[in-house]
Amino acid sequence: MSYPEVHANSVPLLMLSLSMNKTARIIGLKSFDMMDLIKPKPKRTMNILSAMMNFIRFVLDRNDKFDAVLEETERASQKNDDLRKEVDDQKKRINAFKISKAEQEPEKEELSKAIGEMNVLIAERKKEELDLTKGAVHVERSLEEGCRKNAQLKLHLAEEVEKNEAILVVQSPERLKSVQEQLQQLLQNLQVEKETR
C-alpha cells in the first residue's frame, strides 16, 4: 500500500462491516453493508437489532439445555473414574493377598465378588454415559433444526414485509389505520405459526 495513512481510518470500519455482514448471515438477515454503519436508517437498524436479540435469546435458551446434558455427562464420567479407581485399589489388594493365599482365601473371594459388582456398575455407568452422549447429540440436532426453522420464519416474514411494502403508501389516515391493522394481524399469524412449529 503506497499511502497507508490515507486508509488508517477506513480499515477499522471495513473490518467491522465485514464482521457484521458475517454475523448478519448467521442470524438470518439478508445483508449488512457499509451504509448500515455510515448512514443507518431507523427502521433497518431496528430490524437488525431485533434479529440479533432474537438470535441471542434463542442461543441462550438452548445453551441451558445443552449445559444440563453436559453437566450430567461430566458427573457420569467422574463416577466412572471413581469406580475405576476403586477397582484398581481392589486389584492391588488382591495382589497383596496372593502372598498369603492360604490364610486369606475367604477375603479374596469377597474381594473378587466386590470387583465383579464394580465391573457391573462400570458397565451400567458406561451405558448411562452413552445415553447422555446420545442425548447431547439429539439436543444439538434440535438446536440446528430450531435455527433452520427460525431462519425460514425470518425469511418468510421478510418476504411478507416486501409484499406488503406497496400497501404502506397510503393516501388517507383511515386507509393507514386499516393497513396497520392488516400488518398487525399478519404479524400475529406469523407468531402463531412460529409457536406451532
N, C-alpha and C positions, 0 to 999 in steps of 0.2 A: 504494500500500500504506500503510495507516494507521500501523502499528507495525512498521517493518522490523526492528527489533532482536529482535522475537519470532521471526522467521524466519531470523535470521543463522546459526544452527547447522543448520537443516534444509535450506537451499538447496544447500549443497555435497553433502549426502547425496542429495538429489533428482537433482542433475546427474550424480553418479556412478552412481546407479541407472539413469537413462535411458541413459547411455553403455554400461553393462554390458548392458542389455537389447538395444541395437542390436548389440553385439558378439556376444551370445548367438545372435541370429538369423543372423548371418553364419556362425558356426561350427556351426550346425545344432542348437542347443538350442531346445526348445520355448518356454521362457520364463525370464525372470530378473526377480525382483521385489524389492521393498524388504526383505522378510523374509530374503532370502538374505544381505543385508548386516547387518541388525539382529540376527537370531537364526539364524545359519547352522546347518544340520544337517550332521553329518559326512558322511553318505552322499551327500547332494545336492552338498555342496562338493567332494567327491572326483570326482563325475561332471562338474561344471562345469570343474574344473581339468584333468581328463583330456581333456575335449573341447578345451579351449584348447591343451593341449600337443600333441594330435594335429594340430590345425589349424596350429600354428606349425611343427611338423616337416614337414607336407605342403607348406606355403608355402616353407620353406627349401629343401626338396628340389627343387621346381620352379624356384625362383629361380636355382639353379646352372645349370640347363639353359638358362633364358632368358638369363642373363648371358653364357653362352658364345656363343649366337647373336648377341647384341647386340655383343659384342666383335668377332666375325668381320665383322659388318656395318660396324662403325666402321673396321676395318682396310681392308676393301674400299673404303669411301668415301675413306679417306685416300690409298690407292693411286690411286684415280680422280682425286683432286685433284692429286696429284703428276704424274700423266700429263698432265692438262690444262695444268698449269703448264709442263711440258716442251714440250708442243705450242705453247703461246703463245710460249715462248722461240724455238722453231724458226721460227715465223711471223715473229717480229721479225728473226731473222737473214736470212730470205728477203727481207724488205722492204729490209734494208740492202744485200743483194747485188744487188738490182734496179738500183741506181745504176750499178754497173759490170757490166752484164749480159753483155757480150761476153767479158770477161776471166774471169768466174767461172761460166760456163754449166755446166761439169761438176759443180761443188759444189752448184749449185742443183738439179740433177737428183737428187743424193744426198740433199739435204735434203727434197725433195718425196717421195722414196721413204720416208725416215725418218718423215715426217709421216703418210704412208699407213699405215705399220706401227703408228705410235702410235694412229691412229684405230681400227685393228683391235683393238689392245689395250684401248682405251677401251670399244669395243663389247663386248668379252669381259668387262671389269670390270662394265659395266652389267648384263650378263646375270647375272653372279655375284651382284651386289648384289640384283637382283630375286629370284634363287633364295633368297638368305639372308632377304630380307624375307618371302617365302612360307613359309620355314621358321619364322620368328618367329611368323607368324600361326598356323601349324599347332601350334606349342608352346602358344600362348595358348589355342587351341581345346581342346587336350589337357588343359591346366590347368583350364579351365572344366568339361570333361567329368568330370575327376577329382573336382573339387569337388562336382559334382552327384551322382556315384556315392557319394562319401563321405557326403554329406548323406542319400542314400537308405539307405545302410547304417546310419547312426546312427538314422534313423527306424525302420528295421526292428528294430534292436536294442532301441530304446525300446519298441516295440510288443511284442516278445517278453518284455521285462522286465515290462511291465504285465500281460501274460497270465499270467506265472509268479509274480506277487506273491502270488496266493492260495495258491500252493504253499508259500510261505515260512512260513506259520503252521502249525507242526508240534507234535505232541504228545509225541514221544519223541526221544531223541538218535539212535537208529537211523534214524528217518524223516528227521531233519535231515541226517544224513550222506548218505542216498540223494538228497535234494533237492539238496544241494550238488554231488553227482556229476552229476546231471542238468543243473544250470546250467552246470557246468564243460564238459560235453560240448556244450551249446548254444553256449557262447562259442567253443569250438574250431571247431565247424561254421561259425559266422559268420566267423571269421578265415580259414578255408579258402575260404569263398565270396568274401570280400573279395579274397584274393590271386588267385583265378581270374578275377576281373573285371579 
